[in-house]
Amino acid sequence: MVIRSDSYEKILTSLSDIERYAGIKILGKPRIMDPEVADTIVRELLGEVRRRYPVAAVARVEGEPAEVIRKISEIHPPAHLIVITPRHGDVYRGIARRFGKLEELRGYHSPKRRIEDDEGKEGRETAR
């Protein structure tokens, strides 16, 4: 998934929203992408770039592409997201090939899972 925005803060918020509210798992650490490369990808896949953004990132996500797109469209994250799938051929392969060489996006932390049933702590006294 390519993420374009006005700031890295909005990208981080979008990633957090994707996991927390859409229930989509981010695989590994998202990476910083050159915004011009992101614009080229958008142009190649969508035919035009309606708006340029000063920052971009790329993240790998878990799930079927159609389901990921549906879930993302329901939450309206504060960044422009493009789900890249194997059917996008050279674009997908190029991103996959370069992903590990890109700089990690600093400040990203996967949201903690909320523990509904914390039986391990019930009934135990704290050792002092």
N, C-alpha and C positions, 0 to 999 in steps of 0.2 A: 504494500500500500504506500502510495506517495502522498505526503501531506504538505500542503503549501499554506503559508499564512503571513500575517503582518509581523509576527513576533514568535520567538521560540516559546515564550510563555503560553501563547495560544495553542501551539503545537503540543506542549506538555499537557495542557488542560484537555485537549482533544483526545490524546492517548489515554489519559486517566478516565475520561468519560466513556471511551470505547470499551474499556475493561469493566468499569464499575456499572454503567447503566445499560450498555448494549450486551454485556456478557461475552465479549469477544476477548480471547486470550492473545496477548502480544507475546510473540516468541523471541526470546533473547532481548538484546538492547537495540532500540531504534538508532538509526545513524543519520548524520547530517548529510544532506544532499545539496549540491550546487543548485541554486534557484533557476539558473538558466537551463540546466539539464532537465529540471522538473518541467519548465515551460516547453522544452522540446518534446518531452514525453506527452504532455497534454496536447500539444499541436499534432503530434503523430496519431494519437488515439482519438481525439475529439475534433480534429480539423482546424481548430482555432484556439487562441488564448484570449479569453475575454478580459482577463485581469492578470497583471503580473504581481507576484508577491516577492518580498525581499528575502524570505527565508523558506527553506524546505527541508524535509526529512523523509526517510523511508523506514518502514517497519514491516516485519513479517508477522502475519496473524494466522490463527488457527481457524479453520472452518471452510465450508463450501462457499465459493464466491457469491452466489446468488443470495445465500443466507446472510453473509457478512454485509453485503450491500443493503439488504432489507433492514437489518438491525441498525446500521449506521444512519440510514435515512430516517429512522424513527426518533433518533435522539438529537439531531441537528447540532453536531459539534461546531465549535467556533473557528474552524479551519476548513480549507478545501481538501477533500480526500478523494483519491482515485484508487480504486481497487484494481491491481494489476494481476492478471491470471496467466496461466500457461497458454491460453488461447491468444494472448497478445504477442506470441512468438518472440521476435528479436528483442523487443522492449523487455519482456519478462526475463529472458536469458541474460541480457546485458545487466539488468539490476541484480539478478542472482549472482552473476560472476563478480561484480564489483562490491557487493554488499559488505563483505568482510574487510575490505580495504578502506572503507569510509570511516570517518571519525565518529565515535559514539556520541550520542546526544546526551549531554550532561543534564542532571537534574531529574531524569526519568527514574521513577521507582514504581514498580507494580503495586497497585493498591492491595492492602492486606485483606485477606478473606475474613469476613465477619464470622465469628464462631457462634452458632446458634445454641449449641448444646455443649457446654464446657464441663462435662462430668468429671474430668480429671482434677479440677480444683474444688469441687464441692465436697464438703465433709473433711477436707484436710486442714490442719492447722499449720500456720506459718512457723517454721523453725526460727527460733531467735537465739 
